[in-house]
Amino acid sequence: MPGAMEDILRELLRLRSVNFETSNKEIPDSSFKPIGLATAVPDFGINSRRTLIWHAPPGILPITKSELERFKMDAPDDFHLILSERPTHSDCDLIDETKLQIVSPNELSLWMGSAILSGELHAFAVREDSDDAESNAILMYSNEAENRVLSSKIDIESWAASRGIEGFSSSPMLLEARLWSVSGDLQGPNCSIEKAEWKILEDPWCQRLSIIGGSETMQKTPKIRSIAPPYENWLSEDRLKIEISKIVEERRRGDSGEMSISGTVRSMLLEKWVLDMQMALIEQYRIFIPGWLINLESDKILHGRNGRLYDLVSLE
């Protein structure tokens, strides 16, 4: 199903590349299928050059140097990235990498696999009696209309100026996080109960929870690169429940206390109101935090909410 594969690649490139545009302009007598055009594809080390992207569907024979030479003669005079499901012949080791780059089948599968793990692609098994005998799985991209991005709390130019940093390149990106919708009963003294609900951000980059206020604005997710944190940064289910219980707990001034000279009651104690975790409804949503990929001495991720830098190398 080459056509379906090419659609999947386009949707993933909309998330993982910069300024991606679809292209359907084929090269006569070439087996490479057009995918689109981007100004950068950071996942494959292409950071700032106009790049035409192609798909090499599965085939019996490997890609040869002569096939590539014929392709370059008819293709536009740009840099070309070929996402290949075919292996390459050993004579391709001598190709001019300033004009063309091939992503091997193994590299392509790892790239798409990382997108499945991050939730950017969803995989569904195909029934054994399916008419499609070419594949055991269908990849579906996630519905980005359901995802939202929080507003940034820093301005990158002001951030750089305050630190005396200049002369670096940057590109916007999204940092994956989770939004927890929590509703349930707050239990107070004397069997008092109040219904309540919260929106809680789990930020795995700084590994903390925070309550999102009602005035917090969220925008539809733009089509730019996103990145997931190390898996171990996410809270376990047990730890999550403990941390949610802590963050929503309230201390209120009670009505009991000592009688003042004026005859009014002056509270001396703070009463604890805690969430009934056993009856609470907790739902998870995918959300993104704005950020930037910046190049200082090495590639760094600038967090758009807390202004901290994180190493990109440790995430790849």
C-alpha positions as MATLAB code, in Angstrom:
seq = 'MPGAMEDILRELLRLRSVNFETSNKEIPDSSFKPIGLATAVPDFGINSRRTLIWHAPPGILPITKSELERFKMDAPDDFHLILSERPTHSDCDLIDETKLQIVSPNELSLWMGSAILSGELHAFAVREDSDDAESNAILMYSNEAENRVLSSKIDIESWAASRGIEGFSSSPMLLEARLWSVSGDLQGPNCSIEKAEWKILEDPWCQRLSIIGGSETMQKTPKIRSIAPPYENWLSEDRLKIEISKIVEERRRGDSGEMSISGTVRSMLLEKWVLDMQMALIEQYRIFIPGWLINLESDKILHGRNGRLYDLVSLE';
ca = [
       0.000    0.000    0.000;
       2.509    2.641   -1.139;
      -0.089    5.406   -1.330;
      -1.103    4.940    2.313;
       2.537    4.852    3.373;
       3.227    8.125    1.591;
       0.245    9.774    3.310;
       1.582    8.596    6.669;
       5.046    9.958    5.901;
       3.539   13.332    4.968;
       1.598   13.571    8.224;
       4.658   12.650   10.276;
       6.813   15.152    8.399;
       4.259   17.875    9.133;
       5.042   17.251   12.793;
       8.772   16.567   12.559;
      10.021   18.953    9.846;
       9.988   22.722    9.306;
       7.719   24.452    6.752;
       6.632   21.175    5.171;
       4.606   21.347    1.957;
       3.137   18.392    0.094;
       4.390   17.672   -3.435;
       2.945   15.273   -6.012;
       5.308   16.112   -8.881;
       6.796   12.830  -10.045;
      10.034   12.222  -11.940;
       9.406   10.258  -15.188;
      10.679    6.654  -15.123;
      11.696    6.929  -11.458;
      10.486    4.547   -8.758;
      10.849    7.284   -6.115;
       7.521    8.793   -5.096;
       7.295   12.520   -4.192;
       6.425   13.308   -0.578;
       7.018   17.027   -0.201;
       9.345   19.934    0.465;
      10.757   21.203    3.780;
      13.286   23.808    4.874;
      14.655   21.526    7.608;
      14.307   17.911    8.769;
      16.204   17.903   12.083;
      15.589   14.200   12.784;
      17.957   13.374    9.900;
      20.501   16.108   10.543;
      19.110   18.523    7.942;
      18.793   21.796    9.816;
      18.703   24.660    7.331;
      18.432   23.802    3.654;
      15.659   23.451    1.085;
      15.000   19.711    0.855;
      12.874   17.664   -1.527;
      11.651   14.479    0.151;
      10.955   11.187   -1.644;
       9.728    7.705   -0.753;
      11.310    4.543   -2.145;
       8.624    1.820   -1.814;
       9.573   -1.813   -1.129;
      11.112   -3.702   -4.056;
      13.010   -6.856   -4.893;
      16.190   -5.106   -6.040;
      18.315   -2.667   -4.007;
      18.814    0.965   -4.963;
      21.899    1.253   -7.169;
      24.271    4.113   -7.932;
      23.175    4.182  -11.578;
      19.538    4.503  -10.509;
      20.459    7.479   -8.342;
      22.470    9.082  -11.143;
      19.477    8.847  -13.515;
      17.237   10.300  -10.796;
      19.555   13.286  -10.207;
      19.709   14.071  -13.910;
      15.907   14.568  -14.061;
      15.277   15.900  -10.543;
      15.303   19.598   -9.572;
      18.651   21.062   -8.494;
      17.947   20.836   -4.754;
      19.042   18.655   -1.865;
      17.124   15.361   -1.893;
      16.132   13.152    1.049;
      14.977    9.635    0.142;
      13.036    7.687    2.782;
      13.689    4.169    1.593;
      12.038    0.817    2.185;
      14.618   -0.722   -0.171;
      18.211   -1.505    0.805;
      21.033    0.190   -1.096;
      23.711   -1.488   -3.171;
      27.287   -1.192   -1.923;
      28.151    1.094   -4.860;
      25.896    3.757   -3.298;
      28.535    4.331   -0.620;
      30.240    6.700   -3.082;
      27.259    9.012   -3.728;
      27.653   12.773   -3.259;
      26.097   13.386    0.162;
      26.065   17.128   -0.421;
      23.270   16.568   -2.943;
      21.431   13.505   -1.678;
      20.799   11.536    1.500;
      19.184    8.110    1.837;
      17.390    7.002    5.002;
      17.764    3.210    5.160;
      14.838    0.846    5.861;
      16.182    0.267    9.372;
      16.511    4.000   10.073;
      13.043    4.611    8.658;
      11.467    1.941   10.838;
      13.208    3.301   13.951;
      12.025    6.822   13.106;
       8.435    5.714   12.639;
       8.659    3.498   15.715;
       9.679    6.459   17.856;
       6.632    8.328   16.533;
       4.392    5.452   17.635;
       5.933    5.467   21.109;
       5.460    9.244   21.383;
       1.815    9.001   20.289;
       2.289   10.851   17.000;
       1.405    7.696   15.105;
      -1.037    5.010   16.202;
      -0.646    1.390   15.110;
      -3.599   -0.947   14.628;
      -3.377   -4.649   13.826;
      -4.962   -5.815   10.578;
      -7.254   -8.848   10.662;
      -5.759  -11.995    9.151;
      -8.559  -12.120    6.580;
      -7.863   -8.558    5.463;
      -7.553   -7.981    1.716;
      -4.296   -6.128    2.351;
      -1.646   -8.853    2.329;
       1.284   -6.444    2.092;
       1.361   -5.346    5.710;
       0.518   -6.619    9.191;
      -0.168   -3.136   10.569;
      -1.764    0.112    9.536;
      -0.234    3.311   10.907;
      -2.601    6.145   11.706;
      -1.486    9.638   12.710;
      -3.049   11.115   15.798;
      -5.849   13.626   15.478;
      -4.017   16.858   16.199;
      -7.352   18.708   16.500;
      -7.681   17.009   19.902;
      -4.306   18.282   21.097;
      -3.562   21.703   22.520;
      -0.477   23.736   23.290;
      -0.069   25.955   26.344;
       0.992   29.566   26.018;
       4.660   30.459   26.390;
       5.784   32.379   29.460;
       9.094   33.568   28.023;
      10.206   35.578   25.023;
      13.271   33.983   23.437;
      14.877   37.319   22.507;
      14.501   38.689   26.042;
      15.694   35.372   27.474;
      18.842   35.477   25.313;
      19.533   39.170   26.007;
      19.288   38.689   29.780;
      21.965   35.994   29.578;
      24.223   37.758   27.110;
      23.688   35.039   24.515;
      23.782   35.986   20.863;
      24.546   34.578   17.432;
      22.641   31.312   17.836;
      20.044   29.723   15.569;
      16.648   28.609   16.845;
      13.523   26.899   15.583;
      10.213   26.451   17.425;
       9.210   23.018   18.647;
       6.731   21.393   21.010;
       7.537   19.513   24.223;
       5.168   16.700   25.078;
       3.365   16.791   28.426;
       0.125   15.496   29.955;
      -2.996   17.268   31.134;
      -4.941   15.505   33.862;
      -8.629   16.332   34.318;
      -9.570   15.532   37.916;
     -13.038   15.724   39.449;
     -14.293   14.421   42.763;
     -15.214   15.176   46.357;
     -13.183   17.311   48.736;
     -13.789   15.946   52.231;
     -13.623   18.313   55.186;
     -14.305   18.118   58.915;
     -17.601   16.789   60.283;
     -18.224   14.759   57.089;
     -18.413   17.920   54.975;
     -18.193   17.309   51.228;
     -17.673   19.695   48.319;
     -17.651   18.835   44.619;
     -14.579   20.148   42.803;
     -12.590   19.748   39.603;
      -9.104   20.680   38.453;
      -6.914   20.748   35.364;
      -3.424   19.587   36.313;
      -0.335   19.812   34.116;
       2.231   17.029   34.382;
       5.454   18.537   33.090;
       7.906   15.642   32.645;
      10.740   18.005   31.696;
      10.984   19.496   35.168;
       9.111   16.546   36.732;
       6.429   18.441   38.595;
       2.670   18.919   38.678;
       0.893   22.275   38.636;
      -2.738   23.338   38.581;
      -3.804   25.098   35.369;
      -6.046   28.055   36.161;
      -9.241   28.851   34.310;
      -7.622   31.899   32.697;
      -4.893   29.794   31.047;
      -5.246   29.950   27.268;
      -4.549   26.969   25.036;
      -4.126   27.043   21.271;
      -4.559   24.429   18.577;
      -1.324   22.520   18.036;
       0.708   23.940   15.114;
       2.307   21.628   12.571;
       5.870   21.771   13.887;
       8.276   19.249   15.334;
       7.456   17.759   18.717;
       9.621   15.710   21.045;
       8.851   13.323   23.884;
      10.758   13.278   27.195;
      12.642   10.242   28.535;
      10.028    7.646   29.487;
      11.257    7.467   33.069;
      10.333   11.136   33.556;
       6.620   10.290   33.584;
       5.062    9.625   36.985;
       3.939    6.096   37.769;
       0.236    5.595   38.460;
       0.760    5.207   42.199;
       3.045    8.238   42.411;
       0.652   10.288   40.293;
      -2.244    9.672   42.683;
      -0.104   10.692   45.652;
       1.053   13.908   43.960;
      -2.465   14.827   42.764;
      -3.800   14.323   46.279;
      -1.112   16.676   47.631;
      -1.581   19.423   45.070;
      -5.389   19.680   45.422;
      -5.427   19.471   49.211;
      -6.688   22.663   50.845;
      -6.230   24.197   54.314;
      -9.078   26.442   55.352;
      -9.660   28.539   58.422;
     -12.374   26.843   60.430;
     -15.239   28.208   62.502;
     -13.973   26.790   65.799;
     -11.570   28.657   68.025;
     -11.379   31.008   70.974;
     -13.863   33.724   71.871;
     -12.375   37.194   71.495;
     -13.106   40.167   73.763;
     -15.644   41.435   71.245;
     -17.512   38.164   71.491;
     -16.713   36.967   67.995;
     -15.143   33.603   67.221;
     -11.561   33.799   66.076;
     -10.343   30.632   64.377;
      -7.047   29.276   65.591;
      -6.868   26.136   63.466;
      -6.679   25.401   59.769;
      -8.933   22.580   58.654;
      -7.755   20.068   56.069;
      -9.852   19.333   52.970;
      -8.631   16.300   51.037;
      -9.671   14.616   47.802;
     -11.406   11.250   48.009;
      -9.027    9.510   45.613;
     -10.980    6.247   45.561;
     -14.019    7.974   44.042;
     -12.214   10.615   41.978;
     -12.480   10.608   38.186;
      -9.072   11.134   36.561;
      -8.689   11.469   32.790;
      -5.518   11.972   30.770;
      -5.050   14.203   27.717;
      -2.023   14.859   25.558;
      -0.823   18.454   25.654;
       2.254   20.346   24.498;
       4.513   22.973   26.024;
       6.048   25.515   23.623;
       9.798   25.513   23.259;
      12.711   26.077   20.913;
      15.514   23.988   19.531;
      18.576   26.200   19.851;
      22.183   25.636   18.879;
      24.771   26.911   21.349;
      27.884   24.745   21.689;
      25.509   21.824   21.147;
      21.807   21.412   20.442;
      19.627   22.361   23.400;
      15.903   22.507   24.082;
      14.632   25.748   25.607;
      11.508   25.207   27.714;
       8.929   27.892   26.932;
       7.388   27.920   30.420;
      10.300   27.734   32.861;
      13.146   29.053   30.655;
      15.435   26.099   31.420;
      17.682   24.340   28.914;
      17.651   20.590   28.352;
      20.130   18.491   26.380;
      18.767   17.192   23.102;
      21.439   14.484   22.844;
      20.140   12.699   25.938;
      16.694   12.359   24.350;
      17.747   10.777   21.058;
];
